Amino acid sequence: MRTLLITGGAGFIGSNLVTHILETRDDVKIINLDALTYASDLNNLKTIADHPNYLFVEGDIRNRELVDGLFEEHDIQGVMHLAAESHVDNSISNPSIFIETNVNGTFNLVDAAYKHWMDKPFAYKAGYENCRFLHVSTDEVYGTLGETGLFTEETPYAPNSPYSASKASSDHIIRSYHHTYGLNTVITNCSNNYGPNQHNEKLIPTVIRKALHGEHIPIYGDGSNIRDWLYVLDHCKGIELAYMEGKAGHCYNIGGRNERNNNQIAHTICTLLDAHKPKDSGSYKDQIRFVEDRAGHDFRYAIDATKIEGDLGWNAKENFESGILKTIEWYAAKYSG
């Protein structure tokens, strides 16, 4: 049985990924390394907490001694790296933690993997030839789009926030370890995720929570900013597939082909809540308020997922209409509890 290190596994995407793998495979032991910052929650993992192939380790990827110790103690033979500071607003107010975690932490991990798995550049140790390091990144590294066009794996990087700049930096570190040392790496860049376990600060949980609590629903600017929305389980299946079958040194964009602007998101959620949990009077839409726009707010992201669809056979199973209904049901139960 191979031991797989998943970082950030108590967060939104990470907890869905850990649960998915443990529920569908019996040939992998997972070590979940998570610092349990505000965006993490062990309740996200309660269904698999006692799984025999699972071990949780509270710790920070910035701690090199800890990282090296985990590779040695558990003989880590694969990494799925998701741990990251990821909220753009927080990166604007406190950029230093994004550099420390997303850049320095990523370096610690990939350098530890290289030294544990390889004797020297392009020379794997015996028994470690199939070890792989997968790095989960974001479409925000590509910058912003106008009204047309899509991000492809060949789109030049042009990050516009401290968050996206830190993720772009981490992508380049991973790329360098493949090209300089021959490390078996894969990078995935995803569009905006939504679904169960997402932190309250993100757009879709915020809209649902504020609506159900009778509060104003804040929408940045005029609500015209567009994102490509990807249901989290579809993303997790794409990560797993890229790890298992992706080509070493390659990047794979994972997107849902579900472009919506923030106004559409808010109105869709309010319409569904009107039908499923109606207010005593009026519509949840009456609670929508426009607020001061985010500094440097990118206008539009949209991913071309042709490469992972064509090369690896991945396809998103949820469209936005089916995924958002499942998401609303999950958060309605959470916020009503």
Secondary structure, 3 states (H helix, E strand, C coil): CEEEEEECCCCHHHHHHHHHHHHHCCCEEEEEEECCCCCCCHHHHCCCCCCCCEEEEECCCCCHHHHHHHHHHHCCCEEEECCCCCCHHHHHHCCHHHHHHHHHHHHHHHHHHHHHHEEECCEECCCCCCCEEEEEEEHHHHCCCCCCCCECCCCCCCCCCHHHHHHHHHHHHHHHHHHHHCCCEEEEEECEEECCCCCCCCHHHHHHHHHHCCCCEEEECCCCCEEEEEEHHHHHHHHHHHHHHCCCCCEEEECCCCEEEHHHHHHHHHHHHHHHCCCCCCCHHHHEEEECCCCCCCCECCECCHHHHHHHCCCCCCCHHHHHHHHHHHHHHHHHC
